[in-house]
Amino acid sequence: MSARITLHTTARILRQLRHDPRTIGLLLVVPALLLTLMRYVFDSQPAIFDRVGVIMLGVFPFVAMFLVTSVAMLRERTTGTLERLLTTPAHKLDLLFGYALAFALAAAVQAAVAAGLAYALLDLTTAGSAWTVAGLAIANAVLGMAIGLLVSAFARSEFQAVQFMPAFVLPQLLLCGLIWPRDQMAGWLEKISNVMPMTYAVDALIEVSHHADATATMWRDVTVVVGCIVVALLLGAATLRRRTA
Amino acid sequence: MENAVVIDELVVTRGRRPVLHGLSCAVPPGSVTGLLGPSGSGKTTLMRCVVGVQKIRSGSVTVLGRPAGSPSLRHTVGYVTQAPSIYADLTVRENARYFASLYGVGPREADRAIADVGLRQAGDQLVTTLSGGQRARASLACALISRPGLLVLDEPTVGQDPVLRNDLWQQFHALAEAGTTLLVSSHVMDEAGRCDRLILIRDGRIVADDTPAAVRAATGTDDLDEAFLRLVLARENQEKVSP
């Protein structure tokens, strides 16, 4: 693989995004709007917004990048550009890292807008710093991208790719501790949630909201998330075949 | 001179359906070889084998002295699929420059390739806004950038107006004179006459592998469409006699 090809691929993906201002607008405005909505849903209980808001700052980039990547990758497959790229000197990993870098950048902008709004206008308070929260949001985005890339291999159409969102993301969202603490769920559900990547992504954010300094638990969570990213990318690479039947 | 592509006893099945039945042929270097046959005859599958993206059951495909699909061939083999495979949400120039970057080639080469396919005026247009013929040419431009030693073109002239088609064929021959080997598929027989050499296939089997002149002479007709028909009928009769 080559850094030059990876970076050119990142630039190409960002250029595609730039030609689609509506998607950029949606990526930036929707999380901000939803956060505002939540702030006023919990108007009488600001403490709940502090708890849920910080989690949502991590969940939005995960969901958005999962969707964008799975559809983008599906397009590469169905329009024949993937097959063509694999007949050029480009390596599979150039393509995967190109995507990872492009969407991490997009996620950074998204996280900056959402976190800026949450802290500055919506009075979100966390014990840890806003920078750590933003950093975790980007890690979540890359996780969403990596999983989206992997599942796109199993979608034959954009309809299917979009349906993978509720299939893969909603269960994780329900079990990650966002709507109810995990230790108060049925025991078998807690066990399932123990092997879901988003559980650790959300747990890290909860740690930051409660502790001023990085805790050992947070670092463990981050390690698990990074591990999941690497595994998903490697499995994703295995689905990109130069030779097909 | 050694052949640019050598195909030996190639068998390909897709699903359970056999597509190519032990096919053997060769493509001479620095020439335009036409791969002709009706839709569904296995042209695209054969081309996919040459660029090394098709799983094969048995037999071998050797390209420029190496097994098809070898990493070193990725710099020297250009492939243009039948459906234009370029990014619809980028401009023609952005597409060409991206493909140029994959080969480590500068933007000037990308612009030259765009001009070569007659899209200089449309360089800043998004691919979605192009006509079908323009898209096909934009896709072709992306394959010309790296000045490949072997160009594999799947129906590159479909949907092009006659003047442009003529231009493209002149360009193919100019490229061949400069040393590039071209393998061009078509289902239109009137294009067969423009090739230096013909490989006629039907149902995954070779019907003829010769120069257009030799095919005409062997079948006793100047019309290549008619020649193809006579060859197919002759083969069928032969099969009836000796099954």
Boltz contact constraints between the chains, C-beta under 6 A:
constraints:
  - contact:
      token1: [A, 5]
      token2: [B, 102]
      max_distance: 6.0
  - contact:
      token1: [A, 8]
      token2: [B, 101]
      max_distance: 6.0
  - contact:
      token1: [A, 12]
      token2: [B, 98]
      max_distance: 6.0
  - contact:
      token1: [A, 15]
      token2: [B, 94]
      max_distance: 6.0
  - contact:
      token1: [A, 16]
      token2: [B, 89]
      max_distance: 6.0
  - contact:
      token1: [A, 16]
      token2: [B, 90]
      max_distance: 6.0
  - contact:
      token1: [A, 19]
      token2: [B, 89]
      max_distance: 6.0
  - contact:
      token1: [A, 79]
      token2: [B, 85]
      max_distance: 6.0
  - contact:
      token1: [A, 80]
      token2: [B, 81]
      max_distance: 6.0
  - contact:
      token1: [A, 80]
      token2: [B, 83]
      max_distance: 6.0
  - contact:
      token1: [A, 80]
      token2: [B, 85]
      max_distance: 6.0
  - contact:
      token1: [A, 81]
      token2: [B, 85]
      max_distance: 6.0
  - contact:
      token1: [A, 83]
      token2: [B, 53]
      max_distance: 6.0
  - contact:
      token1: [A, 84]
      token2: [B, 85]
      max_distance: 6.0
  - contact:
      token1: [A, 87]
      token2: [B, 51]
      max_distance: 6.0
  - contact:
      token1: [A, 87]
      token2: [B, 79]
      max_distance: 6.0
  - contact:
      token1: [A, 88]
      token2: [B, 74]
      max_distance: 6.0
  - contact:
      token1: [A, 88]
      token2: [B, 102]
      max_distance: 6.0
  - contact:
      token1: [A, 89]
      token2: [B, 74]
      max_distance: 6.0
  - contact:
      token1: [A, 89]
      token2: [B, 75]
      max_distance: 6.0
  - contact:
      token1: [A, 89]
      token2: [B, 102]
      max_distance: 6.0
  - contact:
      token1: [A, 90]
      token2: [B, 102]
      max_distance: 6.0
  - contact:
      token1: [A, 243]
      token2: [B, 53]
      max_distance: 6.0
  - contact:
      token1: [A, 243]
      token2: [B, 55]
      max_distance: 6.0
  - contact:
      token1: [A, 245]
      token2: [B, 14]
      max_distance: 6.0
  - contact:
      token1: [A, 245]
      token2: [B, 55]
      max_distance: 6.0
